[in-house]
Amino acid sequence: MDKALILIDVQNDYFKGGRFELNHPEETALNAKKALDFFRNKALPVFHVQHINTREDAFFFISGTEGIHINAMVAPLPGEKIIIKNTPDSFFNTDLLLRLKELEIKQLVICGMMSHMCVDTTVRSAKGLGYEIELLSDACTTRDLVWENASIPAAVVHAAFMAALHIAFAAVKTTADFIKSDS
């Protein structure tokens, strides 16, 4: 099969006690784990993307901290590729594209953290590279944002980005719907 799973930045800093906690990261990771188990059971390729900040002003995903580790709920197994990135785009200055081409992957299933940043950037990049994409909405999450002194709840941020990516960039669906349609 020419399909691969890309799990973006499901890292400890986004969970309770981390340096940049997101909205409901445990529920999100549980859905990501369901997708991961589905891919593992079918012996399909899995790519874990891990963000390590190299910016001097960074306050999370700092090299050498517990926060950079991929969360235990979706921890890589031996043989599963880990792609290290330093920007929101999982393709920029990484070997992800090369690895996908080596396996002749044409379709991507994407999930992870944060919906409005790394997920959005990676989905748009992947579409520009010609991939068909399924985006698992309930296996992605984000956080509250502030714009012009107004707080925008994480659920609204997430919904806006899923709506923006749907159709033109990805087929956005729940994890259960993806598993049901691909079984």
Steps between C-alpha positions, in 0.01 A plus 500: 500500500620850425374666822696623805413652837670820613472583872607859557650622829311284748761600757506534877518880509142508367365289789415581863813622674667584170625842399221569246188301594234461233125447515414137586833347395425161657178451301678612186788260560255217566347553156847526346582168669193341339627611159851384589371157610303474174814567295712265710243218471504537121883529492472840329772766527497737797699821535531676836587868465687652793553873533819617667521876531826663393386860550684683776172638639327159508328403825373153406629201300846587626772246430595296804165543678232241569260715298651409164428128541215345306222425747483141626146458363639502144866417561683367195576132474836379372510549124248787493661808353538816708527820298668785688386848402583850621216693332121454475536326160576128531651506149729803531865399550404142592524168319122435514444550127793273414368226733151524351637481146714197589182318607302634201241653733221690326250545784558645846294473815600788725430580864671670790561828673442806452212530254565866422876472459693182420200295385373778275846574355580134436164427337534796264859405417404138434216607271741724309726198455213308341386273784142392566431571865260378764512719812370350824320788670458339842865388503611865476477779754617851571474765772325829569640789299486874552447742214444873537442461875231237446533143621411238241413164660699198385185325375426796270861520378499127429164506320605795285817325388325168430238689296771689310691181414195290410444430132770717340789352700375185675209272564436588864336220699490348844731214592204260526376598153848453356541155655150396391555615140846342473421162660 
